[in-house]
Amino acid sequence: MEPHADEVVFDGPYFRIYKNGKVDRLHRPLLVAAGVDDATVVVSKDVVLDAGTGLFVRVFLPKVQDQETGKKLPVLVYFHGGGFIIESADSATYHNYLNSVAAVAGVLVVISIQSLIGSADATPSLVAMEPHADEVVFDGPYFRIYKNGKVDRLHRPLLVAAGVDDATVVVSKDVVLDAGTGLFVRVFLPKVQDQETGKKLPVLVYFHGGGFIIESADSATYHNYLNSVAAVAGVLVVSVNYRLAPENPLPAGYDDSWAALQWAVSAQDDWIAEHGDTARVFVAGDSAGGNIVHEMLLRASSNKGPRIEGAIVLHPFFGGSTAIDGESDDAVPKGSKLWAVACPGAANGVDDPRMNPTAPAGAPALEKLGCERLLVCTAQEDWLVARGRAYYGAVAASAWRGSAAWHETEGEGHVFFLRDPGCDKAKQLMDRVVAFISGA
């Protein structure tokens, strides 16, 4: 990283900009799904114009059209503000404002969402939407997916800037690896380095979860969790902020993760060079991040490096077209829908070997996993538990020469340790992770 690359060049109440091009979006407004507005009776819908770039428009149709039969409405094309850096067409701010404009002015409103950070060339061109394109194909508590590829991210977590954590005294910083794609990592350095002078720390490269669709390395969820991991396990953590689908379909997220892993092992960063033991590299991830761990292990094996001592797979996101023993009725369609959004080009659909590593045909042999030790963690009430168990069983039964371990938490659901990190079972899971890294 160039000298002073992490220098703040703009610091405002809504976002912070660094010299290296990194942006901390400190405020993310509530997102609102299109539909009927109770107050104005304006009806809105989203139309995807370019699924590849994520360009869509939200169209608002007021009821006043019915007052004068045959009279059409003026069309107002609106561009939201935010310094080209924040805000969106589906934020509560603009959704509510343009509902009012449509109702009071009696106009049909089209608001575009442009590509952020300086890309102001996303001028909308209205196109006809295919029949039922706005049909919801997946509706969950965190995001909603439509047939046309549009995604409503219903929950955007609080973003946290890097710095010193008061509770753990862990210091973190962001390093931009590719300004063109937005790839960056957040590096966490614990204070335990001072306890044994000259002893370097294991390096843990972490991939966040979120179905390949939501979450980030700078969300409060992962920032706080990895502060704790760094402090308790005594490791230098590199948290990867890979590109998300559907705007960036896989393998973009895999490629970003691979680039970040290679960067970490290269010790180009001063913190890693001075404090990290790159002979002791671990990879870890939860949910979709656990899926990424598996892909990284195969890439490490086939590309002759880097050497990975251990891998930690937490509640991994795997699936398949046919239900397996212990899998719930809704797990197969749920996983299939999510994978279709994350990786629409997969030749075998949800049986793509990256999603179904135990697929009967086409999956690389598990004996090729590029690590020496593996810890698979599952949760009894997790909708993905059967796939996690099957993955561990297949690895343990394979000709892989490493050592595999399994840890299952009773009575808990998917990634419970992120939602309630202070509970006893989350602490037990943390202890298991720490013991695995230490070699116990």
Secondary structure, DSSP 4 states (H G I P E B T S, - for coil): --TTTT-EEEE-SSEEEETTS-EEE---PPB--SSB-TTT--EEEEEEEETTTTEEEEEEE-GGGGTSTTPPPPEEEEE--STTTS--TTBHHHHHHHHHHHHHHT-EEEEE-PPSSS---------PPPTTTT-EEEE-SSEEEETTS-EEE---PPB---SB-TTT--EEEEEEEETTTTEEEEEEE-GGGGGSTTPPEEEEEEE--STTTS--TTBHHHHHHHHHHHHHHT-EEEEEEPPPTTTS-TTHHHHHHHHHHHHHHHT-SHHHHHHEEEEEEEEEEETHHHHHHHHHHHHHHHTT----SEEEEES-----SS--TT--TTHHHHHHHHHHHH-TT-TTGGGSTTT-TT-TTTPPPGGG---SEEEEEEETT-TTHHHHHHHHHHHHHSS--SEEEEEEETT--TTHHHH-TTSHHHHHHHHHHHHHHHT-
